Amino acid sequence: MRGVALALGGGGVRGYAHLGVLRVLEEAGIPIRGLAGSSAGALAAAAWAFGHKDPWKVHEAVFDREVAELRRTGNLRTLARLFAALRRPALVEAARVAEGLKRLFGEARLEASPIPLAIQAADLLTGEAVVLREGPVWQAVLASVAIPGLFPPVPWEGRLLVDGDVAEKVPVRAAKALFPKVVAVDVSNPPPQEAPKTALEAALLAGEASRRRLKALALREADLVLPLEPPFPIDTFDHRHLPLVYELGQKRARERLGEIQALARVRLKDLAWALRR
């Protein structure tokens, strides 16, 4: 019963910090008893569980240059895509990311994971969280990273699944179902400090504020919260900062390592939890 489960939240390129956190826990000999991931956290959780621990190799497998270029909103090609999206279900096709995930995970299935693994997506029609524990790993991760409007939703057993962050940015409840002691890793950017300049910015900020509130409620259920606290806002697709976030994930884990080690020790209530299982 020694060890912890991790709830790994979404955040685009900031999600590579999760692999840095996991590296530090591995070096410290802390058993990982479960991994639950949403969006970028789903990719990190699945990659670690199946032995893909090098962030640069994971990045190489799933990097889509067209998606990365969307951050350049002044780009004429980006503007053309935005106008086309008014008549289509998504800005880009998910084929490149899907093929990369297939190469990374092959025929691996969630239920065969060496570490108990839960991938969280969201039902586009109902908004509820959908925790995937069985099925192809690549397809589950694809569903969890399917940002609405950017990627098309992923059909799964009669549902249309999208980015897990829509329902719960850090999947603490899914992690608790795997193991009772949960470290939640939140790789969110700091809240904006400036007022919106356009109606679109205001609408986006309102949606983000709602997600922050849902995230705060979820984090209350964690035994320990590990925030990334980047020194400046890092764009979802700004892959230039991969080395920074990976190193920052390691730094944050080392700063709280004593607390994580204390949490990982065996407690009587953990034995009771195990007996109930």
C-alpha positions in Angstrom: 0.0 0.0 0.0 3.0 2.3 -0.1 2.9 4.8 -2.9 0.6 7.4 -4.6 -1.7 7.9 -7.5 -1.3 10.9 -9.7 -4.0 13.1 -11.3 -2.4 14.8 -14.3 -4.1 17.9 -15.7 -4.4 19.4 -19.1 -2.3 22.3 -20.5 -0.9 21.6 -23.9 2.8 21.7 -24.1 2.9 22.4 -20.3 1.8 18.8 -19.9 5.3 17.6 -20.6 6.0 18.8 -17.0 4.2 15.7 -15.8 7.0 13.5 -17.2 9.4 15.6 -15.2 7.4 15.1 -12.0 7.2 11.4 -12.6 10.9 11.2 -13.3 11.7 12.7 -9.9 9.3 10.3 -8.1 10.8 7.3 -9.9 14.3 8.4 -8.8 13.1 8.8 -5.2 11.7 5.3 -5.3 8.1 6.3 -4.7 5.7 3.7 -6.2 3.2 5.0 -8.7 0.0 3.1 -7.9 -2.2 4.7 -10.5 -2.2 7.4 -13.2 -5.2 9.4 -14.2 -4.8 11.9 -17.0 -6.9 14.5 -18.8 -5.9 16.1 -22.2 -2.1 16.6 -22.1 -2.1 14.8 -18.8 -3.7 11.8 -20.6 -0.8 11.7 -23.0 1.7 11.9 -20.2 0.0 9.3 -18.1 -0.3 6.8 -20.9 3.2 7.4 -22.2 4.7 6.9 -18.7 2.6 3.8 -18.0 3.8 2.1 -21.2 7.5 3.1 -20.8 7.7 6.2 -23.0 9.5 8.4 -20.5 11.5 10.6 -22.8 9.5 13.9 -23.4 11.3 14.6 -26.6 10.4 11.2 -28.1 6.8 11.6 -27.1 6.7 15.1 -28.5 8.2 13.9 -31.8 5.5 11.2 -32.1 2.5 13.6 -31.8 3.8 17.0 -32.9 1.6 18.5 -35.7 3.2 21.5 -37.3 -0.1 22.8 -38.7 -1.6 22.8 -35.2 1.4 24.6 -33.8 1.1 27.3 -36.4 -2.4 28.1 -35.4 -1.0 30.2 -32.5 0.2 32.7 -35.1 -3.2 34.3 -35.6 -1.9 36.8 -38.1 -0.9 34.0 -40.4 -3.0 34.1 -43.6 -3.3 30.3 -43.6 -4.6 30.4 -40.1 -7.2 33.0 -40.9 -8.3 30.9 -43.9 -8.7 27.9 -41.6 -10.8 30.0 -39.2 -13.2 31.0 -41.9 -13.4 27.4 -43.2 -14.2 26.2 -39.7 -17.4 28.1 -39.8 -18.7 25.4 -42.2 -16.8 22.4 -40.8 -16.8 20.6 -37.4 -13.1 21.4 -36.7 -10.2 23.6 -37.6 -7.9 20.7 -38.5 -8.1 17.0 -39.0 -6.7 14.7 -36.3 -5.0 12.3 -38.7 -1.5 13.4 -37.9 -1.9 13.2 -34.2 -3.8 9.9 -34.5 -1.0 8.3 -36.6 1.5 9.5 -34.1 -0.4 8.0 -31.2 -0.8 4.7 -33.1 3.0 4.6 -33.6 3.6 5.4 -30.0 1.2 2.9 -28.4 0.6 0.3 -31.2 -2.1 -2.2 -30.2 -1.7 -1.6 -26.4 -5.0 -1.5 -24.4 -5.8 0.5 -21.3 -6.7 -2.6 -19.3 -3.2 -4.1 -20.0 -1.3 -1.1 -18.6 1.5 -2.1 -16.2 0.3 0.8 -13.9 -3.5 1.2 -13.4 -4.5 3.8 -15.9 -7.5 6.0 -16.3 -8.0 8.4 -19.3 -10.6 11.1 -18.8 -12.5 12.6 -21.7 -15.8 14.5 -21.8 -19.1 13.7 -23.5 -19.6 16.6 -25.9 -23.4 16.3 -25.8 -23.9 16.0 -22.0 -20.7 17.6 -20.6 -20.1 14.8 -18.2 -16.7 13.3 -17.5 -16.1 9.9 -19.1 -13.3 7.8 -17.6 -11.9 5.3 -19.9 -10.3 2.1 -18.4 -10.6 -0.3 -21.3 -10.0 0.0 -25.1 -7.1 1.0 -27.4 -4.7 3.4 -25.7 -4.1 5.6 -28.8 -7.9 6.1 -29.3 -8.5 7.0 -25.6 -5.7 9.5 -25.6 -7.0 11.0 -28.9 -10.4 11.5 -27.4 -8.9 13.1 -24.3 -6.9 15.7 -26.3 -9.7 16.5 -28.8 -10.0 20.2 -28.1 -13.5 21.2 -29.3 -13.4 23.2 -32.4 -9.8 22.4 -33.1 -10.1 18.6 -33.5 -13.2 16.6 -34.4 -14.9 14.7 -31.5 -14.0 11.0 -31.3 -16.9 8.4 -31.4 -16.7 5.9 -28.5 -19.5 3.4 -27.7 -22.3 5.7 -28.8 -20.8 8.9 -27.3 -18.9 11.8 -28.9 -15.9 12.4 -26.8 -13.8 15.5 -26.6 -11.0 17.0 -24.5 -11.2 15.9 -20.8 -10.6 19.4 -19.6 -14.2 20.3 -20.6 -15.4 18.2 -17.7 -12.5 18.4 -15.1 -9.1 19.8 -15.8 -7.3 17.7 -13.2 -9.0 14.3 -12.9 -8.7 13.8 -9.1 -11.8 11.6 -8.7 -10.6 9.2 -11.4 -7.2 9.0 -9.6 -9.0 8.4 -6.3 -10.8 5.4 -7.8 -7.4 3.9 -8.6 -5.7 4.5 -5.2 -6.7 6.5 -2.1 -3.6 8.8 -1.9 -3.6 11.3 -4.7 -1.1 13.9 -5.8 -2.8 16.3 -8.3 -0.4 18.0 -10.7 -1.9 21.2 -12.1 0.0 22.7 -15.1 -2.3 25.6 -15.7 -1.1 29.1 -16.6 -1.6 31.8 -14.0 -4.9 33.7 -14.4 -4.7 36.7 -16.8 -4.0 40.1 -15.2 -5.3 42.3 -18.0 -8.9 43.1 -19.1 -10.1 41.7 -22.4 -9.7 43.9 -25.4 -12.4 42.3 -27.6 -15.7 40.5 -27.3 -14.1 37.2 -28.3 -11.4 37.6 -25.6 -14.1 38.3 -23.0 -16.1 35.2 -24.1 -12.9 33.1 -23.9 -12.0 34.5 -20.5 -15.5 33.7 -19.2 -15.2 30.1 -20.2 -11.8 29.9 -18.7 -13.0 31.3 -15.4 -15.7 28.6 -15.3 -13.1 25.9 -15.8 -10.9 27.4 -13.1 -13.8 27.2 -10.6 -14.5 23.5 -11.5 -10.8 22.8 -11.2 -10.6 24.3 -7.8 -13.5 22.1 -6.6 -11.7 19.0 -7.9 -8.4 19.9 -6.3 -10.0 20.0 -2.9 -10.3 16.3 -3.1 -6.6 15.7 -3.6 -4.3 14.9 -0.8 -1.5 17.1 -2.2 -1.6 19.7 -5.0 1.5 20.3 -7.1 1.1 23.5 -9.2 3.5 24.1 -12.0 3.4 28.0 -11.6 5.3 28.8 -14.8 7.2 32.1 -14.6 5.1 33.5 -17.5 2.1 32.3 -19.5 3.0 29.5 -21.9 0.8 29.1 -24.9 -0.9 25.7 -25.4 1.0 25.0 -28.6 4.2 26.9 -28.0 6.5 23.9 -28.2 9.6 26.0 -27.9 9.1 25.8 -24.1 9.2 22.0 -23.8 12.6 21.9 -22.1 11.5 24.7 -19.7 8.3 22.9 -18.6 10.0 19.5 -18.3 12.7 21.0 -16.0 10.1 23.0 -14.1 8.1 19.8 -13.4 11.2 18.2 -11.9 11.9 21.3 -9.9 8.4 21.5 -8.4 8.5 17.8 -7.5 11.8 18.1 -5.8 10.5 21.1 -3.8 7.6 19.0 -2.4 9.4 15.7 -2.3 9.3 15.4 1.4 5.6 15.9 1.5 5.1 13.3 -1.3 7.2 10.8 0.5 5.2 11.3 3.7 2.0 10.8 1.8 3.3 7.6 0.2 3.9 5.9 3.5 1.5 3.1 4.6 -1.4 4.3 6.8 -4.0 2.2 8.6 -6.9 3.7 6.6 -5.1 2.7 3.4 -5.1 -0.9 4.6 -8.8 -0.6 5.3 -9.3 0.8 1.7 -7.3 -2.2 0.3 -9.5 -4.7 2.3 -12.7 -3.1 0.9 -11.3 -3.7 -2.7 
